[in-house]
Amino acid sequence: MTVLHLRSAGVSLVLDARGAVPAILHWGSDLGELGDATLTAMAEAAVPAVPPSSVDVPLRFSLLPGPAEGWSGRPSLEGHRQGVPAPAFRLVEVQDQNPSAIVRAESTDTTLELTTELELSAQGVLRVRHRLENRGDTDFDLAGLGVQLPIPEDAAELLDFTGLWAHERQPQRAPLRHGVWSRESRHGRPGHDDAFLLMAGEPGFGFRRGRVWAVHLAWSGDKSIWAERSALGPGALGGGELLAPGEVRLAPGLSYETPWLVAAFSETGIDGLSDRLHPWIRSLSPVRLPRPVVLNTWEAVYFDHDLAVLNDLVDAASAAGVERFVLDDGWFTGRRDDRRALGDWTVDPAVWPDGLHPLISRVTAAGMEFGLWVEPEMISLDSDLARAHPSWILGGPDALTWRWQRVLDLSVPAAFDHVRDRLSALLTEYPIAFLKWDHNRDLLTAGAAHRQTRALYRLLGTLRARFPHVEIESCASGGARIDLGILELVDRFWTSDTNDPLDRQSIQRWTGVLIPPEYLGGHLGDATAHVTGRSSALGLRLATALFGSAGIEWNLTKASPAEHALIAEWVALHKRLRPLLHTGRVVRADAPDPALHLHGVVAQDRSAAVYALVATGSPRAALPPPMRLPGLDPDRLYTVRPLGTPPKVVQDAPPAWLTAGAAKLPGRVLSEVGLPVPLLAPEQALLLEVNV
Ligand code: DGJ
């Protein structure tokens, strides 16, 4: 057995596989070419002291840390066989497939086999998962199986997320003290308060500074991700599915596979994480480009479906340059409000006497694709489906309602088949290019999240195999199900139910640390945001919805001719810029003024970039700090020009370069010295285009 060195894109992972269950000696910056002798010397040198009042052998933090090796922190494996906990494990085999490795270990009584896959991608993203097989002749009750990775002492500050409906991914920071910082989702979906991406970095790490280690669990059900440090010494980041007692019982011969723990390391702050994660996600779950500009009917008409009104909206959308028209909630039998009809996935003949054909014909004749809203995992008590099959309701008919609805138990084979066949029938009858797949409640049935999530993945997989041309959007009351598990089966996320640009600025900035912009739906809403009641200038709304998978969620038939013209210009601008926005490197500046945020996208070859300077409040100084543009090639000469709707400013005269219309400077000057900015009025955005 040996010491493995996995290397890729500036990241090294050294695995000591000499005899015992392997231990990660290093996960972080590239160590360069190391020969076998050096690796062995490194492993020997890494053997720690034996402190007083401890186990009598040097502590190892292996791939399966637990009490049998003296680890009194959170164990990776918990479970029992008829009341007897899982025994210790020993190494069987290691396959070195640099930059990947496969480790096989077995319990000392040979009744359990553990296979661990470690993959370091071409972008330097590490992902790790375990598979546990029961080779005994009785059941093994699994209580938990997680993946843990060591982090060094200087990863002393944590950053993760919390949130609520329409306010997802609010960042929170805390020092990593002794103890376990465990963020748990028990919603049966990640939830609006999902921890999302847990980062541990050098204190004060920012978008562009500091070393950072981060983990995300690629799973859409109950889960936990955690950071731990203790008096034992080693620190760890971990993650795994949260299992209820009895939820996973492995009969002889059966196995359980954990979700991937996706991990990234950066020497250059949070942007360095995105620099690895975005290209990796783009290669793993590619989405068709260009992303079509969407019009979604929800905030335009809600449940009030009327063909004449919708036809006018189709015409207005088409005139604005929209490419995909999505009919949201309210089209199926009996669905006049949110209290009924989920499960009855047939077009309502009372509202749509000729089916959806007249509307879809109008949409396709205008050169647009058609998309449809569904919520297949749900059932209303007031539905034909619930009346016919009350036993298909998860938790039974008395289960707590949430938005007046209940969950359809997809682990009931007949229920699964029914919803699969209903959706298949719709996708066969109508030329549907896109499903907005909603999920508007927590599960709230103990012990059901694992099987329901697996069934959801199976359902999505089946539909994708049958209808490969149909794109699917993961929506869960907005952004309550944004994770890399479901991303293997969907093409877009509905980032949040709020179209309020101020809230969206923050939600998009932080969701975009993990998810590339082209997967994140962002829509231009009404002047007064429906969710918050706050009014915003059109310029800010346009600038906010420009960068992601863009769309409109506004009754355009009520927009003024001047607004129409600006919207059409914006759609054209988005179409011109989207090849860059949806393939480039996302950058953000560390804001010296908390009211001023700068973000942008730089082309991979650094020949062009688009930036937005956004004032979310009143700037702190009359002359705000110069705007430094990150990510450019220091040695090339760039021209910086303002773009789109000019913002409202508070000043007697703009900076000279803006009066001149452009600045021409080397990338080094633009990123190190920066440019003076106008004093933006609160809630305004300045867009900039940069070209060589
Ligand atoms: C919640 C979604 O997030 C909204 O966009 C909309 O589709 C409604 N559900 C429809 O009920």
Residues whose N, C-alpha, C, O or C-beta is under 5 A from the ligand:
A	BS01	DGJ	W298 D328 D329 D438 C475 S477 G478 D497
